[in-house]
Amino acid sequence: MKNRWIVPALMALVHISLAQGQPTWGLDRGSVLIGGNASYYEAGGEVQSFSTKKSWDFLPYAYYCISPNVALGGAVLLSSETRSGYESNTFVGVGPGVMAFFADSASTVYPFVGLNLYYAFLSTENLGSSSGDLRSLHGYAFELTLGGTYMVNRYVGITGMLFYQGQQLSDEGEWKGGKRYGYRIGLTGFIF
């Protein structure tokens, strides 16, 4: 019952899309982008002060083109790290985003810049401790991206991007900064 707004929101989105006319290419007004990326990254700052040995993240996202080459939407960021063999981190971020593309209907590559804001949660476990020392931090993060999508066909593209992420997380009332930077690669589907 708490999610009663989902159906009316989807109906409004379909109505707006139909009222604008049928999109003719992947980044036209009314198009929907759905995709996911995996990445390698480096981390640092007060939150992540140890060298990263193993890291991965997965970023599923969905965007709606409000005008040609401009898309609004959101993303969920999931990542896991093992640091120096004795610390394990799990990071979850959820939030809105905007992407600006620099392409036209004849382009085979869609260059873009993007900005995402996340409500973030970080769980840290000390693997070397017999008690399994566990800390939870929460706060926010922002992420800047620069990349491109190579269109394999009219509806699917291979997306690569560089990213920088800044974090401000609260550890029992004390705010700590962190950062991540790296690259992602994945697939994007265009519905139009």
C-alpha positions in Angstrom: 0.0 0.0 0.0 2.9 2.3 0.6 3.8 2.3 -3.1 0.4 3.5 -4.5 2.2 6.2 -6.4 4.1 3.9 -8.8 1.1 3.1 -11.1 0.0 6.7 -11.5 3.6 7.8 -12.0 4.1 5.2 -14.8 0.8 6.2 -16.4 1.8 9.9 -16.3 5.2 9.0 -17.9 3.5 7.0 -20.7 1.0 9.9 -21.3 3.7 12.5 -21.5 5.7 10.3 -23.9 2.7 9.8 -26.2 1.8 13.5 -26.0 5.2 14.5 -27.2 5.1 12.3 -30.3 7.0 9.2 -31.2 10.8 9.4 -30.7 12.7 8.7 -33.9 16.2 7.9 -32.5 17.8 6.8 -29.2 18.3 10.2 -27.7 15.1 11.9 -28.9 12.6 13.4 -26.5 10.6 10.5 -25.0 13.3 7.8 -25.4 14.2 5.6 -22.4 17.7 4.5 -21.7 18.3 1.4 -19.5 21.6 -0.1 -18.8 24.3 -1.3 -16.5 28.0 -0.9 -16.0 30.8 -2.7 -14.1 34.0 -1.0 -13.0 37.5 -1.0 -11.7 38.4 1.9 -9.4 40.8 3.3 -6.9 39.6 4.7 -3.6 41.0 7.0 -1.0 40.3 9.7 1.7 39.4 9.3 5.3 36.6 6.8 4.6 38.9 4.6 2.5 42.4 5.0 3.8 43.8 1.5 2.9 45.0 0.2 -0.4 42.4 -1.6 -2.5 43.2 -5.2 -3.3 40.0 -6.4 -4.8 37.1 -4.1 -5.9 34.1 -4.2 -8.1 31.0 -2.1 -8.6 27.8 -2.5 -10.6 25.7 0.5 -11.7 22.3 -0.3 -13.1 20.5 2.9 -14.3 17.4 4.2 -16.2 16.9 7.6 -17.8 14.2 9.4 -19.7 15.0 11.9 -22.4 13.2 15.1 -21.5 14.5 16.8 -24.7 16.9 15.6 -27.4 20.3 14.8 -25.9 19.2 15.5 -22.3 18.1 12.7 -20.0 16.9 12.6 -16.4 16.8 9.4 -14.3 18.5 7.6 -11.6 21.0 4.9 -10.7 21.7 2.3 -8.0 25.4 1.9 -7.2 26.5 -1.4 -5.6 30.2 -2.0 -4.7 32.3 -4.4 -2.7 36.0 -4.1 -1.7 38.5 -6.1 0.2 41.4 -4.0 1.5 44.8 -5.3 2.5 43.3 -8.7 3.4 41.7 -7.5 6.6 38.9 -5.1 5.8 35.8 -5.6 3.7 33.5 -2.8 2.6 30.1 -2.8 1.0 28.8 0.5 -0.5 25.3 1.2 -1.7 24.2 4.4 -3.2 20.7 5.3 -4.7 19.8 8.6 -6.3 18.9 10.8 -9.2 21.1 11.8 -12.2 21.2 13.8 -15.4 23.1 13.1 -18.6 23.9 15.5 -21.4 24.8 13.9 -24.8 26.5 15.4 -27.8 25.1 13.5 -30.7 22.5 13.5 -33.5 20.5 10.8 -35.2 23.3 10.0 -37.6 26.0 9.5 -34.9 27.4 6.1 -34.2 29.1 7.3 -31.0 27.1 9.2 -28.3 29.6 11.2 -26.2 28.2 12.4 -22.8 28.8 14.0 -19.5 26.8 13.1 -16.4 26.1 13.9 -12.8 24.6 11.6 -10.2 23.8 12.3 -6.5 23.5 9.4 -4.1 22.1 8.7 -0.7 25.0 6.4 0.4 25.5 3.6 2.9 28.8 2.0 3.7 29.3 -1.1 5.8 32.8 -1.9 6.9 33.9 -5.2 8.5 37.2 -5.9 10.1 38.1 -9.4 8.8 41.1 -9.8 11.1 39.0 -9.4 14.2 37.5 -12.5 15.9 34.5 -10.4 16.9 33.9 -9.4 13.3 34.0 -5.6 14.1 31.3 -4.0 11.9 30.8 -0.3 11.3 28.0 1.4 9.3 28.4 4.9 7.8 25.8 6.8 5.9 25.6 10.1 4.1 25.8 11.3 0.5 28.0 11.1 -2.6 28.2 12.8 -5.9 29.6 11.4 -9.1 30.8 13.1 -12.3 31.1 11.0 -15.5 32.6 11.5 -18.9 32.2 8.9 -21.6 30.6 7.6 -24.7 28.3 5.0 -26.1 29.2 3.2 -29.3 26.0 2.1 -31.0 26.2 -1.6 -32.0 22.7 -1.1 -33.7 19.9 1.4 -33.4 18.8 0.0 -29.9 22.0 -1.2 -28.1 25.3 0.5 -27.4 28.5 -0.4 -25.6 29.1 2.3 -23.0 32.5 3.3 -21.5 33.1 6.1 -19.0 35.6 7.7 -16.6 34.2 8.7 -13.2 35.1 10.6 -10.1 33.0 10.2 -7.0 33.2 12.3 -3.8 31.7 11.1 -0.6 30.7 12.6 2.8 29.8 9.9 5.2 28.9 10.1 8.9 30.7 7.7 11.3 28.9 8.0 14.6 28.3 11.8 14.1 31.8 12.5 12.7 31.7 13.4 9.0 34.5 11.8 6.9 35.3 12.4 3.2 36.1 9.8 0.6 36.7 9.6 -3.1 36.7 7.1 -5.9 37.8 7.3 -9.5 38.1 4.9 -12.3 36.4 3.6 -15.4 33.3 1.6 -16.2 32.1 -0.4 -19.2 28.7 -1.9 -19.9 25.7 -1.9 -22.1 22.9 0.6 -22.7 19.6 -0.1 -24.3 17.5 2.6 -26.0 13.7 2.2 -26.1 12.0 4.5 -28.6 
